[in-house]
Amino acid sequence: MSALDLLSGDAQTFLSKVWASRVHLHRTDPERLVGLLSLPDADQLLTSSGLRTPTVRLARDGAVLPESSYTRTGATLAGKPLTGLVDPRRVLRLFDEGATVVFQGLHRYWPPLTQLIAELELELGHPCQANAYLTPPGAQGFAVHSDAHDVFVFQTAGAKRWEVHGEDGPEEVLLEPGLSLYLPTGTPHAARAQETVSLHVTLGINQLTWRGLVERAVAPALESVPEDHLPAGYLDDPSQLRQALAGRLESLAEEVRRLDPASAVETEIRRFLTTRPTRLPGGLNDLLALRQDVTDDTALRRRPGHPCVLLDRGDQVEVLLGDRSLMVPAWIRPALEQVRALESFAPSDLSGLLDPQSRLVLCRRLLREGLLEAVD
């Protein structure tokens, strides 16, 4: 099951009919959602992991609490001061008094959500993020507000009643484990925990827009416009500015007409798939596997959530790996396409495409670059 299928049901139906159009509620396997961040997981993060701000913030009755109310001073590590260290005792006291604990940027440090976000980004083509909200019974952390991005919301503990505002007025939705909610950008909403403690996760989709794509596509043409100063005296004689501007706009229009949309799209894909966060779970295991040497029978698999997009570069192929790219000889492309097509394999499975030495060199390189991982 893909990340988008888990959150929204049939992915193609969702993308074609629901995206940025209306509220969408989907029921799925509760265990799959709870397994992404359970109440014991939140307890561990809060009390046993040494979190620092801004990974945690607190809110109560619509107001964000000052960091000084839940952080400690005087902590050191190797003789150097630690700033923004979250004090679990203070957080628990404020939580007991009705404050909501917000875990921010969980996609950066909580492995199950890191993998989910990586897969969701590849399916959507938009940068994504994950936060979680731990709310005491009957409490509400934030007043009615809207977000500047689309969100998926799913409950992993307790229940929360959502007030979602639309064109026909407010609608109430009760979220429990096993339900996910999609809210388009700008949808006003608020939520209140019910009789028990509530934990829910929000996945924010930071949309890439047509305006942004067009701006990036025409940027090279804009760079051709000279940075000369405007002529003195144009306030008294605007005609000299009008004529000069008309000429420059015509030249710019010619430059824009010469732009190649296919090239601009390839540049956009390359930009996205070389700037994602580095995600290397199990990287130490892979490094140790390399030290023990990779043989024709070594079990390998594609690392989940990692792209492998191939761009022709003459006698070379550029491999987009998410956080970087890799240049390899063009004659290796058939083997790379085979690697893309197989979820798991051994170097010997490339025997019809590469000689023994070449396929081992390729697999070792892809292990080192993070596209592949060794199966323990």
Sequence and secondary structure as in RCSB ss.txt:
>XXXX:A:sequence
MSALDLLSGDAQTFLSKVWASRVHLHRTDPERLVGLLSLPDADQLLTSSGLRTPTVRLARDGAVLPESSYTRTGA
TLAGKPLTGLVDPRRVLRLFDEGATVVFQGLHRYWPPLTQLIAELELELGHPCQANAYLTPPGAQGFAVHSDAHD
VFVFQTAGAKRWEVHGEDGPEEVLLEPGLSLYLPTGTPHAARAQETVSLHVTLGINQLTWRGLVERAVAPALESV
PEDHLPAGYLDDPSQLRQALAGRLESLAEEVRRLDPASAVETEIRRFLTTRPTRLPGGLNDLLALRQDVTDDTAL
RRRPGHPCVLLDRGDQVEVLLGDRSLMVPAWIRPALEQVRALESFAPSDLSGLLDPQSRLVLCRRLLREGLLEAV
D
>XXXX:A:secstr
  HHHHHHSSHHHIIIIITTTS EEEE  HHHHHTTS HHHHHHHHHHS  BTTSEEEEETTEE  GGGTEESS 
EETTEE  SEE HHHHHHHHHTT EEEE  GGGT HHHHHHHHHHHHHHSS EEEEEEEE TT  SS SB  SSE
EEEEEEES EEEEEEETTEEEEEEE TTEEEEE TT  EEEEE SS EEEEEEEE    HHHHHHHHHHHHHHTS
      TTTTT HHHHHHHHHHHHHHHHHHHHT  HHHHHHHHHHHHTTSS    TTHHHHHHHHHT   TT  E
EE TT   EEEEETTEEEEE SS EEEEEGGGHHHHHHHHH SEE GGGGTTTS HHHHHHHHHHHHHHTSEEE 
 
